[in-house]
Amino acid sequence: MTEYKVVYSKRKTLALSVDRTGVVIVRSPYFISRRQIESFVNSNENWISKKLEILKDINKKADEEGY
């Protein structure tokens, strides 16, 4: 299972993002339960894995080029 940070806000839907340091962020309305959030993250594991892999490739390329 992927580790993630939950940010509650006044919104209507769940959203996933991965920041440039590789932290998975779930944006959630206040009324969504932790179980629903976990289910959402689990159902999007493939997307999360792809984004983390892309981020890893970008960081590796940047290191090779000296950025």
C-alpha positions in Angstrom: 0.0 0.0 0.0 1.2 3.5 -0.9 1.8 6.0 1.8 0.0 9.3 1.3 -0.8 12.6 2.9 -4.5 13.7 3.2 -5.4 17.3 2.8 -9.0 18.1 3.8 -10.7 21.1 2.2 -14.0 22.4 1.2 -14.4 20.5 -2.1 -16.8 17.9 -3.5 -14.5 15.3 -5.0 -11.3 13.3 -4.2 -8.2 14.2 -6.1 -4.7 12.6 -6.3 -1.4 14.3 -7.0 2.3 13.5 -6.6 4.6 16.4 -5.7 8.1 16.8 -7.0 9.6 15.1 -3.9 7.5 12.0 -4.5 4.8 12.5 -1.8 1.4 11.3 -2.8 -1.3 13.8 -1.8 -5.0 13.0 -1.6 -7.2 16.0 -1.5 -10.5 15.2 0.1 -13.8 16.8 1.2 -14.4 16.8 4.9 -17.3 14.2 4.7 -15.2 11.4 3.1 -14.2 8.6 5.5 -10.7 7.3 5.9 -11.9 3.9 4.5 -13.2 5.6 1.4 -9.9 7.4 1.0 -8.0 4.2 1.3 -10.2 2.6 -1.3 -9.6 5.5 -3.6 -5.8 5.2 -3.2 -5.9 1.5 -3.7 -8.0 1.7 -6.9 -5.5 4.2 -8.3 -2.3 2.3 -7.5 -1.4 1.9 -11.1 -1.6 5.7 -11.8 0.4 6.4 -8.7 3.1 3.9 -9.7 3.4 5.4 -13.2 3.7 9.0 -11.8 6.4 7.9 -9.3 8.3 6.2 -12.0 8.1 9.3 -14.3 9.3 11.4 -11.4 12.2 9.0 -10.7 13.2 9.2 -14.4 13.0 13.0 -14.4 15.2 13.2 -11.2 17.7 10.8 -12.6 18.0 12.7 -15.9 18.4 16.0 -14.0 21.2 14.5 -11.8 23.0 13.3 -14.9 22.8 16.7 -16.5 23.9 18.5 -13.3 20.8 20.3 -12.3 
